[in-house]
Amino acid sequence: MRSKYLRLAVLTVAVCFAGGVHAQTQSASAQGPVRITLDDAIQMALAHNHNLKAARTTIQQNEALEITANLRPNPVLTADAQFLPIFQPNKFSEDYINTTAQFDLGLSYLFERGRKRQHRLQAARDFTAETRSIVADNQRTLVFQVAFQFFNVQLAESTLDIAEQDLKSFQNTVDISDSRYKAGDISQGDFLKIHLQLLQFQQDVSQARLARVQALVGLRQLLGYESVPGDFDVSGAFEYQPVKLKLEDLQAKAIAERPDLRAARQGVTAASSLYQLARANGKVDVTGTFNYDHVSATNTGSFFGSFQIPIFNRNQGEIARTRYAITQAEELQLAASDQVMTDVSDAYEGVRDNDLIVSLYLSGYLNEARLSRDISEYAYKRGAASLLDFLDAERSYRAIQLAYRQSLASYLLAVEQLREAVGTRSLP
């Protein structure tokens, strides 16, 4: 009876839970597509990106290698029976087995010298630490790729927005021109020129929509297809935010934060561990054996010890190779340090240059282009300006608006590239 009530309670909870999930799903559907911020996108990518998840398994693989490196040699059990009358079975008897046949049982163990196991374990741990830093560097690259694609989506949506506004505005101009043509205020040639110009605006909208869809698909691939629905969208301000930083502070932070440089330093440590292991492997191991023997009705025990005489092979080649590997790792560390300094310098100059360009647009060029377009449109609609003047002002306005949005996207990407070069999203 008690189990019956328990099953009923579980069923009731399950039904309530399913109803709640269904209600939440309906609520989410009613609210429209899922919108994610840049921080949301980065967290989703770090949690769901399949390439990154595959890279993380290398850490687990190396941790498994640590277990292998720390294993001791297995003891060896040997047994034999000698002088059995296999081809003369009539001699098989208890007395023959006890007095003539010989039985041996042995146990041997390899005693490693030179602390080989400890050196193997240390080398494995050092490689695991280096692998962790390499995976962290993969995360750094992925975060930049997500930000790059996120801003591509924002650029595409901003371009689509201005293209739709231009199309709506120019459609109004076409309608007015149509009325003027019918009233005889403008010629048919001028009206056709204006009407044909409408095609360019329609193409701009179509291309912007395609760019938006492609950018969203690319972003979804980085996030993991299962992490967001197909109709998701991005959320966040696509606007200029000045960044005031000093190159020296950025370079100092990059030297401390960049995971690839940290991996290069750990590579030197791992190479040194391999050198110590090579030297330890040059030490001669000893095999100790205990044998129990039964022969001639007598039980005896024997102890043996064996080891190689290190006349020729003392692991000289591997010792020399790992010593050179340390030099190689040290040079790679210096090269990585130089690369960090170069990356930060390039990214810093990229931010400064793009900041200057965006500032120029915001200093008045955007307003001037809009004002010029509005004046030309107003004058043309009242017959005070020529068609060519109006179309030229319209093209200039559209070109400047598009160029500004592309410059803004380049600036935002330059800031993200600076974050990637420093190795952290928290700039000093």
Contacts in CASP RR format, 6 or more apart in sequence:
PFRMAT RR
TARGET T0000
AUTHOR 0000-0000-0000
METHOD contacts of the structure
MODEL  1
MRSKYLRLAVLTVAVCFAGGVHAQTQSASAQGPVRITLDDAIQMALAHNH
NLKAARTTIQQNEALEITANLRPNPVLTADAQFLPIFQPNKFSEDYINTT
AQFDLGLSYLFERGRKRQHRLQAARDFTAETRSIVADNQRTLVFQVAFQF
FNVQLAESTLDIAEQDLKSFQNTVDISDSRYKAGDISQGDFLKIHLQLLQ
FQQDVSQARLARVQALVGLRQLLGYESVPGDFDVSGAFEYQPVKLKLEDL
QAKAIAERPDLRAARQGVTAASSLYQLARANGKVDVTGTFNYDHVSATNT
GSFFGSFQIPIFNRNQGEIARTRYAITQAEELQLAASDQVMTDVSDAYEG
VRDNDLIVSLYLSGYLNEARLSRDISEYAYKRGAASLLDFLDAERSYRAI
QLAYRQSLASYLLAVEQLREAVGTRSLP
28 34 0 8 1.000
32 231 0 8 1.000
33 229 0 8 1.000
33 231 0 8 1.000
33 232 0 8 1.000
33 233 0 8 1.000
34 228 0 8 1.000
34 229 0 8 1.000
34 231 0 8 1.000
34 232 0 8 1.000
34 233 0 8 1.000
35 232 0 8 1.000
35 233 0 8 1.000
35 234 0 8 1.000
35 235 0 8 1.000
36 44 0 8 1.000
36 228 0 8 1.000
36 232 0 8 1.000
36 233 0 8 1.000
36 234 0 8 1.000
36 235 0 8 1.000
37 234 0 8 1.000
37 235 0 8 1.000
37 236 0 8 1.000
38 146 0 8 1.000
38 147 0 8 1.000
38 150 0 8 1.000
38 234 0 8 1.000
38 236 0 8 1.000
41 146 0 8 1.000
41 147 0 8 1.000
41 150 0 8 1.000
41 219 0 8 1.000
41 222 0 8 1.000
41 223 0 8 1.000
41 234 0 8 1.000
42 143 0 8 1.000
42 146 0 8 1.000
42 147 0 8 1.000
44 223 0 8 1.000
44 224 0 8 1.000
44 227 0 8 1.000
44 228 0 8 1.000
45 52 0 8 1.000
45 142 0 8 1.000
45 143 0 8 1.000
45 146 0 8 1.000
45 222 0 8 1.000
45 223 0 8 1.000
45 224 0 8 1.000
46 52 0 8 1.000
46 139 0 8 1.000
46 142 0 8 1.000
46 143 0 8 1.000
47 227 0 8 1.000
48 223 0 8 1.000
48 224 0 8 1.000
48 226 0 8 1.000
48 227 0 8 1.000
49 142 0 8 1.000
49 222 0 8 1.000
49 223 0 8 1.000
49 224 0 8 1.000
50 224 0 8 1.000
51 138 0 8 1.000
51 142 0 8 1.000
52 135 0 8 1.000
52 138 0 8 1.000
52 139 0 8 1.000
52 142 0 8 1.000
55 134 0 8 1.000
55 135 0 8 1.000
55 138 0 8 1.000
56 135 0 8 1.000
58 131 0 8 1.000
58 134 0 8 1.000
58 135 0 8 1.000
59 128 0 8 1.000
59 131 0 8 1.000
59 132 0 8 1.000
59 135 0 8 1.000
62 124 0 8 1.000
62 127 0 8 1.000
62 128 0 8 1.000
62 131 0 8 1.000
63 128 0 8 1.000
65 124 0 8 1.000
65 127 0 8 1.000
65 128 0 8 1.000
66 121 0 8 1.000
66 124 0 8 1.000
66 125 0 8 1.000
66 128 0 8 1.000
68 124 0 8 1.000
69 117 0 8 1.000
69 120 0 8 1.000
69 121 0 8 1.000
69 123 0 8 1.000
69 124 0 8 1.000
70 117 0 8 1.000
70 120 0 8 1.000
70 121 0 8 1.000
70 124 0 8 1.000
71 117 0 8 1.000
72 112 0 8 1.000
72 117 0 8 1.000
73 109 0 8 1.000
73 110 0 8 1.000
73 112 0 8 1.000
75 107 0 8 1.000
75 108 0 8 1.000
75 109 0 8 1.000
76 107 0 8 1.000
76 108 0 8 1.000
76 109 0 8 1.000
77 105 0 8 1.000
77 106 0 8 1.000
77 107 0 8 1.000
78 104 0 8 1.000
78 105 0 8 1.000
78 106 0 8 1.000
78 107 0 8 1.000
78 108 0 8 1.000
79 103 0 8 1.000
79 104 0 8 1.000
79 105 0 8 1.000
79 106 0 8 1.000
80 103 0 8 1.000
80 104 0 8 1.000
81 101 0 8 1.000
81 102 0 8 1.000
81 103 0 8 1.000
81 104 0 8 1.000
82 101 0 8 1.000
82 102 0 8 1.000
82 103 0 8 1.000
82 104 0 8 1.000
83 100 0 8 1.000
83 101 0 8 1.000
83 102 0 8 1.000
84 101 0 8 1.000
85 91 0 8 1.000
85 92 0 8 1.000
85 96 0 8 1.000
98 297 0 8 1.000
99 296 0 8 1.000
99 297 0 8 1.000
100 296 0 8 1.000
101 295 0 8 1.000
102 293 0 8 1.000
102 294 0 8 1.000
102 295 0 8 1.000
103 293 0 8 1.000
103 294 0 8 1.000
103 295 0 8 1.000
104 291 0 8 1.000
104 292 0 8 1.000
104 293 0 8 1.000
104 294 0 8 1.000
105 291 0 8 1.000
105 292 0 8 1.000
106 289 0 8 1.000
106 290 0 8 1.000
106 291 0 8 1.000
106 292 0 8 1.000
107 289 0 8 1.000
107 290 0 8 1.000
108 287 0 8 1.000
108 288 0 8 1.000
108 289 0 8 1.000
108 290 0 8 1.000
108 304 0 8 1.000
109 287 0 8 1.000
109 288 0 8 1.000
109 289 0 8 1.000
110 285 0 8 1.000
110 286 0 8 1.000
110 287 0 8 1.000
110 288 0 8 1.000
111 285 0 8 1.000
111 286 0 8 1.000
111 287 0 8 1.000
111 288 0 8 1.000
112 285 0 8 1.000
113 283 0 8 1.000
113 284 0 8 1.000
113 285 0 8 1.000
113 286 0 8 1.000
114 280 0 8 1.000
114 283 0 8 1.000
115 280 0 8 1.000
116 277 0 8 1.000
116 280 0 8 1.000
116 281 0 8 1.000
116 283 0 8 1.000
116 285 0 8 1.000
119 273 0 8 1.000
119 276 0 8 1.000
119 277 0 8 1.000
119 280 0 8 1.000
120 277 0 8 1.000
122 273 0 8 1.000
122 276 0 8 1.000
122 277 0 8 1.000
123 270 0 8 1.000
123 273 0 8 1.000
123 274 0 8 1.000
123 276 0 8 1.000
123 277 0 8 1.000
126 266 0 8 1.000
126 267 0 8 1.000
126 269 0 8 1.000
126 270 0 8 1.000
126 273 0 8 1.000
127 270 0 8 1.000
129 266 0 8 1.000
129 269 0 8 1.000
129 270 0 8 1.000
130 263 0 8 1.000
130 266 0 8 1.000
130 267 0 8 1.000
130 269 0 8 1.000
130 270 0 8 1.000
133 259 0 8 1.000
133 260 0 8 1.000
133 262 0 8 1.000
133 263 0 8 1.000
133 266 0 8 1.000
134 259 0 8 1.000
134 260 0 8 1.000
134 263 0 8 1.000
136 259 0 8 1.000
136 262 0 8 1.000
136 263 0 8 1.000
137 258 0 8 1.000
137 259 0 8 1.000
137 260 0 8 1.000
137 263 0 8 1.000
139 259 0 8 1.000
140 258 0 8 1.000
140 259 0 8 1.000
140 260 0 8 1.000
140 420 0 8 1.000
140 423 0 8 1.000
141 420 0 8 1.000
142 222 0 8 1.000
143 419 0 8 1.000
143 420 0 8 1.000
143 425 0 8 1.000
144 416 0 8 1.000
144 417 0 8 1.000
144 419 0 8 1.000
144 420 0 8 1.000
145 222 0 8 1.000
146 219 0 8 1.000
146 222 0 8 1.000
146 223 0 8 1.000
147 413 0 8 1.000
147 416 0 8 1.000
147 419 0 8 1.000
148 413 0 8 1.000
148 416 0 8 1.000
149 215 0 8 1.000
149 218 0 8 1.000
149 219 0 8 1.000
149 222 0 8 1.000
150 219 0 8 1.000
150 234 0 8 1.000
151 238 0 8 1.000
151 409 0 8 1.000
151 412 0 8 1.000
151 413 0 8 1.000
151 416 0 8 1.000
152 211 0 8 1.000
152 215 0 8 1.000
152 219 0 8 1.000
152 409 0 8 1.000
153 212 0 8 1.000
153 215 0 8 1.000
153 216 0 8 1.000
153 219 0 8 1.000
153 234 0 8 1.000
154 234 0 8 1.000
154 236 0 8 1.000
154 238 0 8 1.000
154 409 0 8 1.000
154 412 0 8 1.000
155 215 0 8 1.000
155 238 0 8 1.000
155 405 0 8 1.000
155 406 0 8 1.000
155 408 0 8 1.000
155 409 0 8 1.000
156 208 0 8 1.000
156 211 0 8 1.000
156 212 0 8 1.000
156 214 0 8 1.000
156 215 0 8 1.000
157 212 0 8 1.000
157 234 0 8 1.000
157 238 0 8 1.000
158 238 0 8 1.000
158 405 0 8 1.000
158 408 0 8 1.000
159 208 0 8 1.000
159 211 0 8 1.000
159 402 0 8 1.000
159 405 0 8 1.000
160 205 0 8 1.000
160 208 0 8 1.000
160 209 0 8 1.000
160 211 0 8 1.000
160 212 0 8 1.000
162 398 0 8 1.000
162 401 0 8 1.000
162 402 0 8 1.000
162 405 0 8 1.000
163 201 0 8 1.000
163 204 0 8 1.000
163 205 0 8 1.000
163 207 0 8 1.000
163 208 0 8 1.000
164 205 0 8 1.000
164 208 0 8 1.000
166 201 0 8 1.000
166 204 0 8 1.000
166 394 0 8 1.000
166 398 0 8 1.000
166 401 0 8 1.000
167 198 0 8 1.000
167 201 0 8 1.000
167 202 0 8 1.000
167 204 0 8 1.000
167 205 0 8 1.000
169 377 0 8 1.000
170 197 0 8 1.000
170 198 0 8 1.000
170 201 0 8 1.000
170 394 0 8 1.000
171 198 0 8 1.000
171 201 0 8 1.000
173 194 0 8 1.000
173 377 0 8 1.000
173 380 0 8 1.000
173 381 0 8 1.000
173 390 0 8 1.000
174 194 0 8 1.000
174 195 0 8 1.000
174 198 0 8 1.000
176 381 0 8 1.000
177 186 0 8 1.000
177 190 0 8 1.000
177 191 0 8 1.000
177 194 0 8 1.000
177 195 0 8 1.000
178 191 0 8 1.000
178 195 0 8 1.000
180 186 0 8 1.000
180 191 0 8 1.000
181 187 0 8 1.000
181 188 0 8 1.000
181 190 0 8 1.000
181 191 0 8 1.000
185 383 0 8 1.000
186 387 0 8 1.000
190 387 0 8 1.000
193 387 0 8 1.000
193 391 0 8 1.000
194 387 0 8 1.000
194 391 0 8 1.000
197 391 0 8 1.000
197 394 0 8 1.000
204 398 0 8 1.000
216 232 0 8 1.000
216 233 0 8 1.000
216 234 0 8 1.000
219 234 0 8 1.000
220 228 0 8 1.000
220 230 0 8 1.000
220 232 0 8 1.000
238 408 0 8 1.000
238 409 0 8 1.000
238 412 0 8 1.000
239 408 0 8 1.000
240 358 0 8 1.000
240 362 0 8 1.000
240 408 0 8 1.000
240 411 0 8 1.000
241 415 0 8 1.000
242 355 0 8 1.000
243 351 0 8 1.000
243 355 0 8 1.000
243 415 0 8 1.000
243 418 0 8 1.000
243 427 0 8 1.000
245 348 0 8 1.000
245 351 0 8 1.000
245 418 0 8 1.000
245 427 0 8 1.000
245 428 0 8 1.000
246 428 0 8 1.000
247 344 0 8 1.000
247 345 0 8 1.000
247 348 0 8 1.000
249 428 0 8 1.000
250 344 0 8 1.000
250 348 0 8 1.000
250 418 0 8 1.000
250 421 0 8 1.000
250 422 0 8 1.000
250 427 0 8 1.000
250 428 0 8 1.000
251 340 0 8 1.000
251 341 0 8 1.000
251 344 0 8 1.000
251 345 0 8 1.000
253 422 0 8 1.000
253 423 0 8 1.000
253 424 0 8 1.000
253 427 0 8 1.000
253 428 0 8 1.000
254 261 0 8 1.000
254 340 0 8 1.000
254 341 0 8 1.000
254 343 0 8 1.000
254 344 0 8 1.000
254 421 0 8 1.000
254 422 0 8 1.000
254 423 0 8 1.000
255 261 0 8 1.000
255 337 0 8 1.000
255 340 0 8 1.000
255 341 0 8 1.000
257 422 0 8 1.000
257 423 0 8 1.000
257 424 0 8 1.000
258 336 0 8 1.000
258 340 0 8 1.000
258 422 0 8 1.000
258 423 0 8 1.000
259 423 0 8 1.000
260 336 0 8 1.000
260 339 0 8 1.000
260 340 0 8 1.000
261 333 0 8 1.000
261 336 0 8 1.000
261 337 0 8 1.000
261 340 0 8 1.000
263 336 0 8 1.000
264 329 0 8 1.000
264 332 0 8 1.000
264 333 0 8 1.000
264 335 0 8 1.000
264 336 0 8 1.000
264 337 0 8 1.000
265 333 0 8 1.000
267 329 0 8 1.000
267 332 0 8 1.000
267 333 0 8 1.000
268 326 0 8 1.000
268 329 0 8 1.000
268 330 0 8 1.000
268 333 0 8 1.000
270 329 0 8 1.000
271 322 0 8 1.000
271 325 0 8 1.000
271 326 0 8 1.000
271 328 0 8 1.000
271 329 0 8 1.000
272 326 0 8 1.000
274 322 0 8 1.000
274 325 0 8 1.000
275 319 0 8 1.000
275 322 0 8 1.000
275 323 0 8 1.000
275 325 0 8 1.000
275 326 0 8 1.000
277 322 0 8 1.000
278 315 0 8 1.000
278 318 0 8 1.000
278 319 0 8 1.000
278 321 0 8 1.000
278 322 0 8 1.000
279 315 0 8 1.000
279 319 0 8 1.000
281 315 0 8 1.000
281 318 0 8 1.000
282 310 0 8 1.000
282 314 0 8 1.000
282 315 0 8 1.000
282 319 0 8 1.000
284 307 0 8 1.000
284 308 0 8 1.000
284 309 0 8 1.000
284 310 0 8 1.000
285 307 0 8 1.000
285 308 0 8 1.000
286 305 0 8 1.000
286 306 0 8 1.000
286 307 0 8 1.000
287 305 0 8 1.000
287 306 0 8 1.000
287 307 0 8 1.000
288 303 0 8 1.000
288 304 0 8 1.000
288 305 0 8 1.000
288 306 0 8 1.000
289 303 0 8 1.000
289 304 0 8 1.000
289 305 0 8 1.000
289 306 0 8 1.000
290 301 0 8 1.000
290 302 0 8 1.000
290 303 0 8 1.000
290 304 0 8 1.000
291 301 0 8 1.000
291 302 0 8 1.000
291 303 0 8 1.000
291 304 0 8 1.000
292 299 0 8 1.000
292 300 0 8 1.000
292 301 0 8 1.000
293 299 0 8 1.000
293 300 0 8 1.000
293 301 0 8 1.000
293 302 0 8 1.000
294 300 0 8 1.000
340 421 0 8 1.000
343 420 0 8 1.000
343 421 0 8 1.000
344 418 0 8 1.000
344 421 0 8 1.000
344 422 0 8 1.000
346 421 0 8 1.000
347 414 0 8 1.000
347 417 0 8 1.000
347 418 0 8 1.000
347 420 0 8 1.000
347 421 0 8 1.000
347 422 0 8 1.000
348 418 0 8 1.000
348 421 0 8 1.000
350 414 0 8 1.000
350 417 0 8 1.000
350 418 0 8 1.000
351 411 0 8 1.000
351 414 0 8 1.000
351 415 0 8 1.000
351 417 0 8 1.000
351 418 0 8 1.000
353 414 0 8 1.000
354 407 0 8 1.000
354 410 0 8 1.000
354 411 0 8 1.000
354 414 0 8 1.000
355 411 0 8 1.000
357 407 0 8 1.000
357 410 0 8 1.000
357 411 0 8 1.000
358 404 0 8 1.000
358 407 0 8 1.000
358 408 0 8 1.000
358 411 0 8 1.000
361 400 0 8 1.000
361 403 0 8 1.000
361 404 0 8 1.000
361 407 0 8 1.000
365 400 0 8 1.000
365 404 0 8 1.000
366 400 0 8 1.000
366 401 0 8 1.000
366 404 0 8 1.000
369 396 0 8 1.000
369 397 0 8 1.000
369 400 0 8 1.000
369 401 0 8 1.000
370 397 0 8 1.000
372 393 0 8 1.000
372 396 0 8 1.000
372 397 0 8 1.000
373 393 0 8 1.000
373 394 0 8 1.000
373 396 0 8 1.000
373 397 0 8 1.000
375 393 0 8 1.000
376 385 0 8 1.000
376 389 0 8 1.000
376 390 0 8 1.000
376 392 0 8 1.000
376 393 0 8 1.000
376 394 0 8 1.000
377 390 0 8 1.000
377 393 0 8 1.000
377 394 0 8 1.000
379 385 0 8 1.000
379 389 0 8 1.000
379 390 0 8 1.000
380 386 0 8 1.000
380 387 0 8 1.000
380 389 0 8 1.000
380 390 0 8 1.000
418 427 0 8 1.000
419 425 0 8 1.000
419 427 0 8 1.000
END
